[in-house]
C-alpha cells in the first residue's frame, strides 16, 4: 500500500478511535495484520470460551488459527451437527469475534445479517466482543456506511455463499425480498452501555468485504 495512504489511514484511524471512546467502546490501532493479531490475543484470556460469526477479517489476520488450540475453548459451529446449538452457545461465550460491514469516522458500527446470529450476539450475550476492522470499511457517516454494507459487503457475501439474490447477479442492492436475502436484520451500534465489553481493532490494511 502507498506510504501516503498508510499515513492517511493512521490519522483517520485515530479519529475513529476517539469516536469509539466517546461511545464507551475501546479502540486500538494496528499498523498491520501481525500487530492486529498481537493486540487481539492480548485482549483474550487463555482458557476462555470464544466463538464467532462469519468473520473473514479474523481469519485473515490469523486470529482464528491462533485460538483453535488447547489454550482456548473455541466453539466452532462448523464442527457442530446442530448448528442452532452452536449459535446459541455464542450468547454465553466469554469472547465473540466479529468485524463490521462498515464503521463511521465517528465510531458507529454498521452490520447487516441474514440468520441474525451475528448481529444479535454483537448486541447482547457474549461478555466481550472483539472487532477486527480494516481501514477499507471506514465511511464518513451512517448513511454512507449503510450504502457500503448494502452495495459492497452484501453482494460479495451473497456471491461467496452462492445465493440467488438480485445483488449477487447485479453487484448492487435491489432492496429485495428474495428468500435468499442476507439483509434481514440491520444493526447500528452507536453506544455501549457496558464499559469494556466492546473492543475495536482498526487495522491499516484492507480486510474482509
C-alpha positions as CSV (number, residue, x, y, z in Angstrom):
1,X,0.0,0.0,0.0
2,X,1.2,3.5,-0.8
3,X,3.1,5.2,2.1
4,X,1.0,8.3,1.9
5,X,-2.2,6.2,2.0
6,X,-0.9,4.3,5.0
7,X,-0.2,7.6,6.8
8,X,-3.6,9.0,5.9
9,X,-5.2,5.7,7.2
10,X,-3.3,6.0,10.5
11,X,-4.6,9.5,11.1
12,X,-8.1,8.5,10.2
13,X,-7.9,5.5,12.5
14,X,-7.1,7.8,15.4
15,X,-10.2,9.8,14.6
16,X,-12.3,6.7,14.6
17,X,-10.8,5.5,17.9
18,X,-11.7,8.8,19.5
19,X,-15.2,8.4,18.3
20,X,-15.4,4.9,19.7
21,X,-14.1,6.1,23.1
22,X,-16.9,8.8,23.1
23,X,-19.3,5.9,22.7
24,X,-18.0,3.8,25.6
25,X,-16.1,1.4,23.3
26,X,-12.4,0.8,23.3
27,X,-10.4,1.4,20.1
28,X,-7.0,0.1,19.1
29,X,-4.7,0.8,16.2
30,X,-2.7,-1.9,14.4
31,X,-0.2,-0.9,11.7
32,X,-0.5,-4.3,10.0
33,X,-2.1,-7.8,10.4
34,X,0.6,-9.1,12.6
35,X,0.2,-6.3,15.1
36,X,-3.6,-6.7,14.9
37,X,-3.2,-10.4,15.9
38,X,-0.9,-9.4,18.8
39,X,-3.4,-6.9,20.1
40,X,-6.3,-9.3,19.8
41,X,-4.5,-12.1,21.7
42,X,-3.6,-9.6,24.4
43,X,-7.3,-8.9,25.0
44,X,-8.4,-12.6,25.1
45,X,-7.7,-14.5,28.3
46,X,-6.3,-18.0,27.9
47,X,-8.8,-20.7,28.9
48,X,-11.7,-18.5,27.8
49,X,-14.6,-19.6,25.6
50,X,-14.5,-18.0,22.1
51,X,-16.9,-18.0,19.2
52,X,-17.7,-16.0,16.1
53,X,-20.0,-15.4,13.2
54,X,-18.7,-15.4,9.6
55,X,-15.8,-13.1,10.4
56,X,-13.4,-13.2,7.4
57,X,-11.2,-10.4,8.9
58,X,-10.4,-12.5,12.0
59,X,-9.2,-15.3,9.7
60,X,-7.2,-13.0,7.6
61,X,-5.1,-11.8,10.5
62,X,-4.6,-15.4,11.8
63,X,-6.7,-15.0,14.9
64,X,-8.9,-18.0,14.2
65,X,-5.9,-20.3,13.8
66,X,-4.4,-18.8,17.0
67,X,-7.4,-19.5,19.2
68,X,-8.1,-23.0,17.8
69,X,-5.6,-24.5,20.2
70,X,-5.8,-26.3,23.6
71,X,-5.1,-22.9,25.3
72,X,-8.7,-21.7,24.4
73,X,-12.2,-23.2,24.2
74,X,-13.1,-22.3,20.6
75,X,-16.7,-23.1,19.8
76,X,-16.5,-23.9,16.1
77,X,-20.1,-24.1,14.7
78,X,-18.7,-25.9,11.6
79,X,-18.0,-28.9,14.0
80,X,-21.5,-29.0,15.4
81,X,-24.1,-31.2,13.9
82,X,-26.7,-29.0,15.5
83,X,-25.8,-25.5,14.1
84,X,-28.5,-23.9,16.2
85,X,-26.9,-25.2,19.4
86,X,-23.6,-23.7,18.3
87,X,-25.2,-20.4,17.6
88,X,-26.9,-20.4,21.0
89,X,-23.7,-21.2,22.7
90,X,-22.3,-17.9,21.4
91,X,-24.5,-15.9,23.8
92,X,-22.8,-17.4,26.8
93,X,-19.2,-17.2,25.4
94,X,-16.5,-15.1,27.0
95,X,-15.5,-13.6,23.7
96,X,-17.2,-13.1,20.3
97,X,-15.0,-12.3,17.3
98,X,-16.6,-10.0,14.8
99,X,-16.0,-7.5,12.1
100,X,-18.3,-4.8,10.7
101,X,-19.7,-4.2,7.3
102,X,-18.8,-0.6,7.8
103,X,-17.8,1.9,10.5
104,X,-18.2,5.6,10.5
105,X,-15.4,8.1,11.1
106,X,-17.0,9.0,14.5
107,X,-17.2,5.3,15.6
108,X,-20.6,4.0,14.7
109,X,-20.6,0.3,13.7
110,X,-23.0,-0.9,11.0
111,X,-23.8,-4.6,10.3
112,X,-26.4,-6.5,8.3
113,X,-27.2,-10.2,8.7
114,X,-29.2,-13.0,7.2
115,X,-29.6,-15.5,10.0
116,X,-29.1,-12.7,12.6
117,X,-27.0,-14.8,14.9
118,X,-24.0,-12.4,14.3
119,X,-25.8,-9.1,14.9
120,X,-27.8,-10.5,17.9
121,X,-24.5,-11.6,19.6
122,X,-22.9,-8.3,19.0
123,X,-25.9,-6.5,20.6
124,X,-26.2,-8.8,23.6
125,X,-24.9,-12.0,25.1
126,X,-21.2,-12.6,25.0
127,X,-19.2,-11.0,27.8
128,X,-16.8,-9.4,25.3
129,X,-16.9,-8.5,21.6
130,X,-13.6,-8.1,19.7
131,X,-14.0,-6.4,16.3
132,X,-11.3,-6.7,13.6
133,X,-11.9,-3.9,11.0
134,X,-9.8,-2.9,8.0
135,X,-9.5,0.7,7.0
136,X,-11.3,-0.1,3.8
137,X,-14.5,-0.2,5.8
138,X,-14.4,3.4,7.2
139,X,-17.1,5.7,5.9
140,X,-17.9,9.4,6.5
141,X,-21.3,8.8,8.2
142,X,-24.1,6.3,8.9
143,X,-25.8,6.9,5.5
144,X,-22.6,6.1,3.6
145,X,-21.9,3.2,5.9
146,X,-25.3,1.7,5.2
147,X,-24.7,2.1,1.5
148,X,-21.4,0.3,1.8
149,X,-23.0,-2.5,3.7
150,X,-25.7,-3.0,1.2
151,X,-23.8,-2.3,-2.1
152,X,-20.3,-3.7,-1.3
153,X,-20.5,-6.2,1.5
154,X,-23.9,-7.8,0.8
155,X,-23.3,-8.6,-2.9
156,X,-19.9,-10.1,-2.2
157,X,-21.2,-12.2,0.6
158,X,-24.2,-13.3,-1.4
159,X,-21.8,-14.4,-4.2
160,X,-19.4,-16.3,-2.0
161,X,-22.3,-18.2,-0.4
162,X,-23.8,-18.9,-3.9
163,X,-27.1,-17.3,-3.0
164,X,-29.7,-16.4,-5.6
165,X,-30.3,-12.8,-4.8
166,X,-30.6,-9.8,-7.2
167,X,-27.4,-8.3,-5.7
168,X,-25.4,-11.4,-6.4
169,X,-26.3,-11.0,-10.1
170,X,-26.1,-7.2,-10.4
171,X,-23.5,-6.3,-7.9
172,X,-25.6,-3.7,-6.1
173,X,-28.5,-3.7,-3.7
174,X,-32.0,-4.1,-5.2
175,X,-33.8,-3.8,-1.8
176,X,-35.0,-7.4,-2.4
177,X,-37.3,-9.7,-0.5
178,X,-35.7,-12.8,-2.0
179,X,-35.9,-16.0,0.1
180,X,-32.1,-15.9,0.0
181,X,-31.7,-12.3,1.1
182,X,-28.9,-11.7,3.7
183,X,-30.3,-8.3,4.5
184,X,-32.8,-9.4,7.1
185,X,-31.6,-7.5,10.1
186,X,-29.7,-4.2,10.3
187,X,-27.7,-3.4,13.5
188,X,-26.3,0.1,14.2
189,X,-24.1,0.1,17.2
190,X,-23.8,3.7,18.3
191,X,-23.0,3.3,22.1
192,X,-22.2,0.5,24.5
193,X,-23.8,0.7,28.0
194,X,-21.2,-1.9,29.3
195,X,-17.8,-0.4,29.7
196,X,-15.0,-2.7,28.5
197,X,-17.3,-5.0,26.5
198,X,-16.6,-3.9,23.0
199,X,-13.0,-3.6,21.7
200,X,-12.4,-2.5,18.1
201,X,-9.0,-3.1,16.4
202,X,-8.6,-0.8,13.4
203,X,-6.1,-2.4,11.0
204,X,-4.1,-0.4,8.5
205,X,-4.9,-2.9,5.7
206,X,-7.8,-4.0,3.5
207,X,-9.6,-6.8,5.3
208,X,-12.9,-8.6,4.6
209,X,-15.6,-7.4,2.3
